[in-house]
Amino acid sequence: MTATALLEVGQTAPEFRLRGPGGQFVSLSEYRGKKHVVVVFFPLAFSPTCSHQLPDIQKEMRRFETLDAVVLGISVDSHYANEAFARSLGLSFPLLSDFDHATSQAWGMLLPQYRYSARGIFVVDKQGRLAYRDVAPTPADIPGNAGVIAALERLA
């Protein structure tokens, strides 16, 4: 499915520093030792499936926050497109731009034949290790939130 191998649970999550809302940079390491991070890869802003997936994640935000986690969405779209997409969906979590595809590649999520990422959701613990992953078999499939919540509960 991807050009690089998927990350395995227990591995250290690859660092990223990506542009988010307002062009501000967000990095994974800024949460190390402070919060668990739910990293959501989605193929493209304004696509029909993504327009269903991200609001489902938004519905669980209170639960994620209770479990001491933040959510970061990542796509290959520009930060301008992601900001408009988040606004149109009423999302409270940032969508980050992997415009050069480096983060998608490092996480094993890049679909090189399409030049966008696969759809997947990861939990990174406070020490920066991967605690959970669920990668959809096709971009049309949507990973559920139940596994993410269970992983965060195990970390609590």
N, C-alpha and C positions, 0 to 999 in steps of 0.2 A: 504494500500500500504506500509506503513512504521511501524516500531516498536514504534516510538515516534510521537507525534502530530506535524503537520506542523506549522511553525511559522505564526502568523497572522500579517497583516499590522498594524503598530502602536506599535508593541512589540519592546523591545530592542533586537537587534541582539546579539546572543551569541558570546562571544569573541573566537578567535582562534589564535594560534601561530603555524604556519606550515612551514615546510622546502620547499623552492623554489629553483630557479636556484642557482647552486653552493653550495647547502646545507645551504644557508643563511635563517634565520628565517624571516617570514613576519607575522605580526599580524594585526588584524582588527583595534585595538585601535590606531595604529600609524597614521591612517588617520582621527581620530575623530577631529572635529573642523577644518579640512583642506580640505578634499575632500569627495565627495559622493563615494560610492564603489559599483560597479556592481560585484556581486558574482555569478559565473557560476559553478554549479555542473555538472560534466559530468562523465558517468560511468567508462570508461576505455580508457587509452591512446592507440592509434593505432587501435581503432575499427572504422569500416566504418562510422557509424553515427557521431561519435565524430570528425572524420576527415572532415566532412562537416560542422558541427555546429561551431567549433572554428574559421575556416577561415571566416565564415559569420560575426562573432563578430569582427574579425580583420578588416574587411572592414568598420566597423562603428567606429573605434578607434578615428579618427579625430573628429567625432561628439561627442563621449563620452567625449573627452578631452575638447572640446569647452563648454560642459555643466558641467565642473568642476568635472569630475568623473574619477576614475581609475577602471581598470578591473582586477579581480583576478579569475583564474580558479582553481577548486578544484576537485581532484579525489583521489581514494584510492591507486593509483599507487605510487611507490617510487619516490622520487624527481629526481633520475637518469633517470627513464623512462619518467617522465613528461618533464624533460629538453630536452631529445632527441626528444620527440614528438613535443614540441614547436618549436624546431630548424627545424624539418622536415617540419613543416607547415608554417614556417616563421612568427611566432607570436611575437609580441612586448610586450605582457603582460605576467606576470608570471603564471605558472601552479604550484600549491602547492600540497604537498603530505599529504593526510589524511590517512596515512598508518595504523594507529590504529583504524580508523573509528569513532573516538570520535566526530569530527566536523560534519560529516554526520549525526550521531545520534542526536547531540544537535540541529541541524537545521531541524530535522524531515525528512531527505533525505535518510537515510540508508534503503536499501532493504535487510533485513536480510537473506532472502532465497537465495540471489545471492552474498552477501558479498561485494556489491558495492553500490554506491549511485544512486538515481533516477536522471533524467536529469531535471535541473531547473535553473532559473535565478532570482536573487533578486537584489533589489536596497536598499542600506543602506544609509540613509542621513548623513549629517555631524555630527548630534547629536547621531548617533549610533542606530537610529530607522529604522525599516523596512518600506520602503515607497512603495514597489512593490514586487510582487512575481508571478511567472508563472512556475508551475511545470507540466511537460509533463505527460499525463496519462500512457504512457508506455515508456521504455527506447528507443524505436525506433522513438518516436515523438520528434520534436525539437521546443522549444519555440522560438517565433520570437523576433526580436529586436525592433519592432515598439512600443510595450508597455513599454519597458525599456526607450526608447527615450522620450516618452510622460511623463513618471514618472519623468525623469530628468528635462524635460522642466517645469513641475509643481513646481519643487524644486528651479528652477533658479530665 
